[in-house]
Amino acid sequence: MEALEVVRDIAVVVLASVGLLAALMLVITGLLLWRMLAAIRAEVTPIIDSARDTVDTVRATAETVQETVAASSRTTSRGVRVARHALGLLRGQWR
């Protein structure tokens, strides 16, 4: 029976060592993951800020183009109405 007890004690020590090694590896993996996420966050933040600036620039450009096109179409529409009215007057069609 004494040999069986020695084997049992050795098995307990080996299993405990494996458990401690697994826990240590888990802690190291968690720390490495945390450092990696911090590095990714540091790299992604400037990219997101740049994208926001680009979106703001595109939005301002779209608003400027919209205002310019609207003003241009109003001017063109007004010019067409005046020209039609002038041609109507020249033809003798009074409204």
N, C-alpha and C positions, 0 to 999 in steps of 0.2 A: 504494500500500500504506500510505502514511502516514495517509491518511484513515481507513482501516479500523482502524489501531492507535489512533487518537484516539477513535473510536467505542467500541472495546473498552475503553479506559481509562475513558471516561466511564461505560460500562455497569458496569464493576467498582466504580467509586466509588458509583454510584447503588445497586447491589445491596448493597454494604457498608453504606451509609447506611440503607437499608430494614431490613437485618438488625439494625443497632444500635438503630434506632427500635423495632423489634418486641421486642427484648430489654428495652429500657427500659420499654415498655408492659407487658410481662409482669411485670417486677419491681414496677412501680407497682400493677398489678392484684393481685399477691400480697400486697403490704403493705396495700392496702385491704381485701382479704378477711380478712387476719389481724385488722385492727382491728374489722371487722364481727363476726367470731366472738367476739372479746373482749367487745364490747358486748352481744352476745346472751347470752353466758355470765353477764355481770353482771346482766342482766335476768331470766334464767331461774332463777338460784340462789335468790333469795327466794321465787319461786313454788313451787319444789320443796320448800323448807323449810316453807312454809305448808301444802302438800299433805300432807307428812309429819305435821305437827302435827294436821291434820284427821283423818288416818287413825288416829293414836294416840287422839284424842278419841273417834272412832266406835268403835274397838275397846274402849276402857274402858267406854263407854256400853253396848255390846252385852253385855259381861261382867256389868255391874251388872244389866241387865234380865234376863239369863239366870239369875243367882243369885236375883233377886227372884221371878221366875216359878216357879223350881224350889221355893223355900221356900214360896211361896203354894200351889202345887199339893200339896205334901206336907201342909201344914196343912189344906187343903180335903179331901184324901183321908182324912186321919185323922178329920176331923169327920164325913164321910159314913159311915165305918166305925163310929164311935161311935153315930151316929144309927141306923144299920141294926141294930146290936146292941141298942140301947135299945128300938127298935120290936119287935124279935124277942122281947125279954124281956117286953114288955107284951102281946104276943100269946100268950105262953106257949111259944114255941119255944126250947128250950135247945140249945145247941151244945156 
